[in-house]
Each structure stands twice: as structure tokens, then as C-alpha cells.
Amino acid sequence: MKTRWMVLAVALPALAACSDGGSQEADDNASAPVAVRAAPVTSAVVARPIVAAGTVAPKDEIALSFKIGGVIQRIAVDPGDMAQAGQLLATLDLREIDAGLAKARSAAAKAERDLARAQRLYADSVATLAQMQDAETAAELARADLEAAAFNRRYAVIIAPASGSILRRSAEPGETVPPGTTVLVLGSRARGSIVEVGLADRDAVLVREGDPAVARFDALPDMEFQGRVSQVAAAADPGTGTYTVQITLREAEALAAGLVGRVQIAPSRGAPTVVVPIEAILEADGDQATVYALSADGARAERRRVTVAFIDRDRVGIARGLEGVTAVLTEGAAYVDAGTVVEVSP
């Protein structure tokens, strides 16, 4: 029994010594600085990319209608059909219109005969000058009525003014339509295809005609379409409050009208922006992310929650969160926490 107590007396100091040594080693490890690299926070006038959803459309959309009202007899095309310039697309019931044209033609012929007779009688001093002048006026009116009737007859049918695709059809045979009512909408690609996007005022003021843009579509994931801004609306849409911007695309024959995609515009105008390397961004969630800044004495990491303005290849624009920060951690930032002692490698 006495021997056992002696063994314990010897062993306990040894265990205590081992325990103290292990604790000291852990403390040393905990306080060891983490090797990191840092990058300066810069402020530059940056033309941040503008990304928006848009819809494909032909450059020219032509609303087609009848000059006069009437009953639609036939519509020869449906949405999606291709039409050639000069092709007959729709026609009214022409019976009443042709009857009116025939009546105007007969009235004009009669007026010409009356005028010829009045001129002969005037030459023979049988008719007065006033009678001959009245006949001349009646002939002029009859000719004008005939011209108007012929013009209306010509526009009682719809002829494709250019080659393109039928985008919309808003009437059917048998319907009575008033003059000028849109019956068909023709999309002409003679001047190319466009993507229309709606931009908020803060983005629209940065965009100018000629700015380059890239369009991508989920339906064509392996294709990328280059283009340029061709038009910026001068006023906001009263319904949405956004400004319509048109981007004309190159080599976009494969794109169907109505296709929805995402457009990235590289505006020529820039705005002062805080910029950091993309390696500094951690724990991103939407436009929120974490960045570790270098403390003023350069010895510790400081956790900052930032709002991301844009990502452009290897740099990130920061809208808020880095006020007063001069450097951020890049390499090794994933291994630190708030207050971690760091050693910045050159």
C-alpha cells in the first residue's frame, strides 16, 4: 500500500508537467500568425457592366392594316409564317368596294362627256362661259372621286411591304374592321435583329449608342451574340418606369422573335467605384459577401460585410462596406477569422 502511494506521488508531478507542456504548445499554436497575402483597395472610374433581361425582336416591326373599313374575306398567313415582299397577306370583301369603284369610273366618264359637249356648245356660242366652267369643275370632281375610289381599292388588300416573318395576327376572316385597325404585324430583318431591355435610370444614364454588348440565351447555351447599343429611349416607359434600350445583334438569324435572354452591356461612361481582386470575396450570397480587411497596424484580420456592385473577370466592384479600408486579404483569407493574427507575405 505504501509503495502504491509512492508511485502516485512520483507520477502526478510528471503528468502535471506533461499537461502543462501540452497546454503551452496549444497556446503557442493558437497564437501563431496565419500567413496571408494582401491587395490594396483601389478607387477608379469604372464602367461597370450592366446586365439585364431582354427579348429578341426584328429591328423593324410593321403594323399592317386596311385603308378602309370592311369585312375581312381572307387572311393568308399565320404567326410564324415567312412572307416575301409583294406577297398578298389579307383582303377585304371587295364586292361593295369594286361596286363603288365602278360607280366612280362611270361618273368620271359621264363628266368627261358633259365637259366635251359643253366645250362644243361654247365654241358655237350656244352655251355660256359659266356653263362650260361648271362642266370643267364637275369633271375635275369626278376625276378626284375616281382617284380616291381607286386608291381605297388598292388598299383594301394587304401586301407585304418587305420580306419577314408574321409576328402577330389580331383579326380573323368574317370580322368587320374599321379603317386603320392593325390586322397583322410583320417583322422585317432587313436592318437586323435587336434585343430590347428595360434599364433603371441609374443604369440608363451610363449607356450610349455604340456601346458594345453581349447576349446569351438559355435556349442556345453554346452560342454568344455580339452587338452594340443602337437606341436609348429619351423618356421612361410610363408603365414600368424603365428606359427601353435596343441592342442590334450581329449574325442573329438563328434567333426567333420573342426569345428571352440576358444582355451584358459595357457602357462607355464610368463612375467612381471601390475595386478589389475577386480572390478577396468570401461567403457570397446574392450581392452580399464577406471580405477580410487588414487592420491599420497590419497585424490582424478584420471581417467586413460588403455589398457587391459588379463582377468583371478578376475584379469586383464594392458598393458599400469598405469605407476607410486600404488593404484586403486575398491568399489565405479563407483560413482567418475576425481578430486572427496574420503575417502578410510579400
C-alpha positions in Angstrom: 0.0 0.0 0.0 2.8 2.4 0.9 4.5 1.5 -2.3 1.5 2.4 -4.4 1.2 5.9 -2.8 4.9 6.5 -3.6 4.3 5.6 -7.3 1.4 8.0 -7.5 3.4 10.8 -5.8 6.1 10.4 -8.5 3.6 10.0 -11.4 1.4 13.0 -10.6 4.1 15.7 -11.0 5.1 14.0 -14.2 1.6 14.1 -15.6 1.2 17.7 -14.5 4.4 18.6 -16.3 3.1 16.8 -19.4 -0.2 18.6 -19.2 1.3 22.0 -18.8 3.6 21.3 -21.7 0.7 20.3 -24.0 -1.3 23.4 -22.9 1.6 25.6 -23.6 2.1 24.0 -27.0 -1.6 24.6 -27.9 -1.3 28.2 -26.8 1.7 28.7 -29.0 -0.1 27.1 -31.9 -3.2 29.2 -31.4 -1.2 32.5 -31.3 0.9 31.6 -34.4 0.2 34.1 -37.1 -1.5 32.9 -40.3 0.4 33.6 -43.5 -1.6 35.7 -45.9 -1.3 38.0 -48.9 -2.9 41.4 -49.2 -4.0 43.5 -52.0 -4.7 47.3 -52.0 -8.2 48.6 -52.2 -8.3 50.9 -55.2 -10.8 53.5 -56.3 -11.2 54.0 -60.0 -13.6 55.3 -62.6 -15.0 52.0 -63.8 -17.6 51.4 -66.4 -19.3 48.6 -64.6 -21.1 46.0 -66.8 -24.8 46.4 -66.9 -26.8 43.1 -67.0 -30.5 42.9 -67.9 -33.0 40.5 -69.4 -34.3 41.3 -72.8 -36.5 40.0 -75.7 -35.4 39.4 -79.3 -37.3 41.2 -82.0 -36.7 42.2 -85.6 -35.4 45.7 -86.0 -38.5 46.8 -87.9 -42.0 45.8 -86.7 -44.6 46.9 -89.3 -48.2 47.1 -88.3 -50.4 46.3 -91.3 -54.0 47.4 -91.7 -56.6 48.2 -94.3 -57.0 51.8 -95.5 -60.8 51.5 -95.3 -63.2 49.5 -93.2 -65.0 46.4 -94.3 -65.5 42.7 -93.8 -62.3 40.6 -93.9 -62.6 38.0 -96.6 -59.3 36.2 -96.3 -56.1 36.2 -94.3 -53.4 34.1 -96.0 -50.8 33.9 -93.2 -50.4 32.8 -89.6 -48.0 33.9 -86.9 -44.6 32.4 -87.6 -45.1 32.3 -91.3 -42.5 33.8 -93.6 -43.7 36.4 -96.1 -42.0 37.8 -99.2 -42.1 41.4 -100.3 -45.1 41.9 -102.5 -47.0 38.8 -101.2 -50.8 39.1 -100.7 -51.4 38.7 -97.0 -55.1 39.6 -96.5 -58.1 41.1 -98.3 -61.5 42.6 -97.6 -64.7 41.5 -99.2 -64.3 43.5 -102.4 -67.8 43.4 -103.8 -69.0 46.7 -102.3 -65.6 48.3 -102.9 -65.5 47.3 -106.5 -69.0 48.5 -107.0 -68.1 51.9 -105.6 -65.1 52.0 -107.9 -67.2 51.1 -110.9 -69.7 53.9 -110.0 -66.9 56.4 -109.7 -65.5 55.3 -113.0 -68.9 55.7 -114.7 -69.4 59.2 -113.1 -66.0 60.3 -114.3 -66.7 59.1 -117.9 -70.1 61.0 -117.9 -68.5 64.1 -116.6 -65.9 64.0 -119.4 -68.7 63.6 -121.9 -70.6 66.5 -120.4 -67.4 68.7 -120.5 -66.8 67.8 -124.2 -70.3 68.7 -125.1 -70.2 72.0 -123.1 -66.9 73.0 -124.9 -68.5 72.4 -128.3 -71.6 74.4 -127.4 -69.5 77.2 -126.0 -67.5 77.2 -129.2 -70.7 77.5 -131.2 -71.9 80.3 -128.8 -74.8 78.1 -127.6 -73.5 77.6 -124.1 -72.3 80.3 -121.8 -68.8 80.5 -120.3 -70.3 79.8 -116.9 -71.9 76.6 -118.2 -68.6 75.4 -119.6 -66.7 76.2 -116.4 -69.3 74.3 -114.4 -68.7 71.3 -116.7 -65.0 71.6 -116.2 -65.4 71.7 -112.4 -67.8 68.7 -112.4 -65.2 66.7 -114.5 -62.4 67.6 -112.1 -64.5 66.4 -109.1 -65.4 63.2 -110.9 -61.8 62.5 -111.6 -60.9 63.1 -108.0 -63.6 60.8 -106.8 -62.4 58.1 -109.2 -58.8 58.5 -108.0 -59.9 58.2 -104.3 -62.0 55.1 -105.1 -59.1 53.5 -106.9 -56.7 54.4 -104.0 -59.1 52.8 -101.5 -59.5 49.7 -103.7 -55.7 49.4 -103.8 -55.5 49.4 -100.0 -58.5 47.1 -99.5 -55.8 44.4 -99.6 -52.7 44.0 -97.5 -49.5 43.4 -99.4 -46.2 42.6 -97.6 -44.0 45.8 -97.9 -40.9 43.8 -97.1 -39.7 40.2 -96.5 -40.0 39.0 -93.0 -42.0 36.9 -90.5 -45.5 37.3 -89.3 -45.3 38.2 -85.6 -48.9 38.7 -84.7 -52.4 38.2 -86.2 -55.2 40.2 -84.5 -58.2 39.5 -86.7 -60.0 36.7 -88.5 -62.0 36.3 -91.7 -65.6 37.4 -91.3 -64.8 40.2 -88.9 -65.7 43.7 -89.7 -62.8 46.1 -89.0 -62.7 49.9 -89.0 -60.1 51.8 -91.1 -56.6 51.6 -89.7 -57.1 48.6 -87.3 -54.0 46.5 -87.1 -54.6 43.1 -88.6 -51.1 41.7 -88.9 -47.6 42.7 -87.6 -44.7 41.9 -89.9 -41.2 41.7 -88.5 -38.6 42.6 -91.1 -34.9 41.7 -90.5 -33.7 43.9 -93.4 -31.9 46.0 -90.8 -31.1 43.1 -88.4 -32.3 41.8 -85.1 -32.4 43.5 -81.8 -32.8 42.8 -78.1 -34.9 45.2 -76.1 -34.1 45.6 -72.5 -35.6 47.9 -69.8 -33.0 49.7 -67.7 -33.4 51.7 -64.5 -32.5 55.4 -64.6 -29.2 54.9 -62.8 -28.1 52.4 -65.5 -29.7 54.1 -68.5 -27.7 57.4 -67.9 -24.4 55.4 -68.3 -25.3 53.8 -71.7 -24.6 55.5 -75.0 -25.3 54.4 -78.6 -22.4 52.3 -79.9 -21.6 50.7 -76.5 -20.7 47.0 -77.0 -22.9 44.3 -75.7 -23.1 40.5 -75.5 -26.3 38.5 -75.5 -26.8 34.9 -74.3 -29.8 32.7 -74.3 -30.7 29.6 -72.3 -32.2 28.1 -75.4 -28.8 28.3 -77.2 -26.4 27.8 -74.3 -23.4 27.3 -76.6 -23.8 30.5 -78.5 -22.9 34.1 -77.8 -24.1 37.0 -79.8 -22.2 40.2 -80.2 -23.9 43.5 -80.7 -24.0 47.3 -79.9 -26.4 49.6 -78.4 -28.4 51.2 -81.3 -31.0 53.2 -79.4 -31.6 54.6 -75.9 -35.1 55.9 -75.1 -35.3 59.6 -74.2 -38.1 59.1 -71.7 -39.1 56.3 -69.3 -41.9 53.9 -70.0 -44.9 55.2 -68.0 -46.0 51.7 -67.1 -42.7 50.3 -65.8 -40.6 53.4 -65.2 -37.7 51.9 -67.1 -35.9 53.2 -70.2 -36.0 51.0 -73.3 -32.6 50.2 -74.8 -32.2 48.5 -78.1 -29.1 46.4 -78.9 -28.6 45.4 -82.5 -27.1 41.9 -82.8 -24.8 40.6 -85.4 -25.3 37.2 -87.1 -28.5 36.6 -85.2 -30.5 34.9 -88.0 -30.9 31.8 -85.7 -32.8 33.9 -83.1 -36.6 33.7 -83.1 -38.7 36.7 -82.2 -39.7 36.7 -78.6 -36.7 34.7 -77.4 -35.7 35.8 -73.9 -32.1 36.2 -72.9 -29.6 38.1 -70.8 -27.6 41.0 -72.1 -24.4 42.4 -70.7 -23.6 46.0 -71.8 -20.2 47.5 -71.4 -21.0 51.2 -71.0 -18.5 53.9 -72.1 -19.4 56.1 -69.2 -17.9 55.1 -65.8 -18.5 56.0 -62.2 -16.0 56.1 -59.2 -16.0 52.6 -57.7 -14.1 50.8 -55.0 -12.4 47.7 -56.6 -10.8 44.6 -55.0 -9.5 41.4 -56.5 -12.0 38.6 -56.8 -9.8 36.4 -54.6 -10.8 38.6 -51.7 -14.5 37.7 -51.9 -15.8 35.0 -49.5 -19.2 33.7 -48.5 -21.1 35.4 -51.3 -24.9 35.4 -51.2 -26.5 37.4 -53.9 -25.0 40.9 -53.8 -23.7 40.3 -50.2 -20.3 38.9 -49.4 -17.6 38.7 -46.8 -14.2 40.4 -47.1 -11.3 40.3 -44.6 -9.6 43.6 -44.3 -6.1 44.2 -42.9 -6.1 46.2 -39.7 -4.5 49.6 -39.5 -1.4 48.1 -37.8 -1.2 45.3 -40.4 -1.3 42.6 -37.8 -4.8 41.3 -37.7 -7.8 40.4 -39.9 -11.0 42.4 -39.7 -14.2 40.9 -41.0 -16.3 43.2 -43.3 -19.7 42.5 -44.8 -19.8 44.2 -48.2 -22.3 44.9 -51.0 -21.1 43.8 -54.4 -21.8 46.2 -57.2 -20.4 44.1 -60.1 -18.0 41.3 -61.0 -15.9 41.9 -64.1 -13.5 39.0 -64.8 -10.8 39.1 -62.0 -12.1 42.2 -60.2 -15.1 43.1 -58.1 -16.7 46.4 -57.6 -17.8 47.1 -54.0 -20.7 49.5 -53.4 -20.6 49.5 -49.6 -18.7 48.1 -46.7 -15.0 49.0 -47.3 -15.1 52.6 -46.1 -11.7 53.5 -44.6 -10.1 50.2 -45.7 -6.8 50.4 -47.5 -6.0 46.6 -48.0 -7.9 43.3 -48.1 -6.7 39.8 -47.7 -6.5 37.5 -50.7 -4.4 34.4 -50.5 -5.0 32.7 -47.1 -8.2 34.7 -46.4 -10.2 31.5 -46.1 -8.2 30.5 -43.1 -8.7 33.5 -40.9 -11.5 34.9 -38.7 -12.2 38.3 -37.1 -9.2 39.2 -35.0 -6.9 36.5 -36.3 -3.2 37.4 -36.1 -1.8 37.4 -39.6 1.6 37.7 -41.3 1.5 39.4 -44.7 3.8 37.7 -47.2 5.4 40.0 -49.8 
